[in-house]
Amino acid sequence: MPNGENPKKTIAVIGGTGKEGGGLALRWAYAGYPIIIGSRSAEKAEQAAAQVNELLGKQAALGMDNPSAARQAELIVVSVPYAAHQDTLNAIKAEVTGKVVVDVTVPIQPPNFSTVHLPEGRTAAEEARALLGEGVRLVSAFQNVSAVHLKDLNHQVNCDVLVTGDDAEAKQEVIALAEAAGMHGIDAGPLVNAIVAESLTPMLVGINRRYKVKSAGIRITDLDGQGHD
Amino acid sequence: MPNGENPKKTIAVIGGTGKEGGGLALRWAYAGYPIIIGSRSAEKAEQAAAQVNELLGKQAALGMDNPSAARQAELIVVSVPYAAHQDTLNAIKAEVTGKVVVDVTVPIQPPNFSTVHLPEGRTAAEEARALLGEGVRLVSAFQNVSAVHLKDLNHQVNCDVLVTGDDAEAKQEVIALAEAAGMHGIDAGPLVNAIVAESLTPMLVGINRRYKVKSAGIRITDLDGQGHD
């Protein structure tokens, strides 16, 4: 719940009707963040918000079209299929100046979901920076979190969140968002390092298939500095 | 020790005088693989081999210049600084046709060791493929293993090995090499996915610095398919 000292920012989850965005929205709503689910269709966004509210038994989420969601929120999370990435960013661009924008997009090229594909050698994060400009506090994160277990609030997600960006304060906010969703957020360096998380996702999709599992993830090891197993 | 049914291949570790290559060479020698340490300088290679033999108390390693090492081995591991990658591959090219070549190289651009840098958007693995041609059974692996603990044979290295390549049998051989060195090798997909391991290394270097640790690594989680922590 928000408290007087440190009220929680309102989060817009653009693409919050999808599995990944919807799962994150639910977890942040559960953690007490006011949530606005964004979609191209305001009606679908409202339906997704109603589901979140019903699951949590409280009024925690609203649904709106993407530009309205971005306008009324203080922190914007973009979780859309890569094919919709550019159009979505263009739709919210006028509403996000000065705000923290978290890009979750992975540049997968259907139907090949398990091979890394970086169009023109650039990450989705770099494309977002070029499109949104320097006035936005851009952070890249959450690409590797399997959507499979996000909606089970009792499930401890077995995946670290690699957080990259060039704005140190914004990165810390997003690391806190990872913790609020029950995961460990790791400062993984500058935005250019988003290539790691964006390329890990198709690799994990392939590992899921080859090892017949559903939610392979990653952990960063030895962060305690002890060097033991 | 080699046994009659499945004699272990002789491994050349090109760049085996370095910390990473030397550590891997020691572990494979310990596991019973005949080792040839390669270096531009045959003398330095002989010294490094003598050290391995002294540490293990047996005659397990020889030292030679790189082309001789590649010629006399059946499986070749290339662990050199990126600046020497192209020259090294050219030096051994004539000796590796039909053999499994494991590229460990990470395209770091000194002095910035903690930022991903892929020259012309290509991985070192893809550069190796272009340079060596299709007659070589190229595999990419071991980039993320911190050299810090490799020479401590009792140390359980806390890092999985992402193994990529387009030759399924060669990949299985390299996964077995990871196991022989005390690590878990994972089939991480086609060679193009080497971008994951190559970009993870500078990210881990940055994490080491930011979190004041020495040997951050990675694990792939949930491979048991249970989806629990």
Interface residues (C-beta under 8 A of the other chain):
Chain A: S114 T115 V116 L118 E120 G121 S146 V148 H149 H155 Q156 N158 C159 L162 I186 D187 A188 G189 P190 V192 N193 I195 V196 S199 L200 P202 M203 L204 G206 I207 R210 Y211 K212 V213 K214 S215 A216 G217 I218 R219 I220 T221 D222 L223 D224 G225 G227 H228 D229
Chain B: S114 T115 V116 L118 E120 G121 S146 V148 H149 H155 Q156 N158 C159 L162 I186 D187 A188 G189 P190 V192 N193 I195 V196 S199 L200 P202 M203 L204 G206 I207 R210 Y211 K212 V213 K214 S215 A216 G217 I218 R219 I220 T221 D222 L223 D224 G225 G227 H228 D229
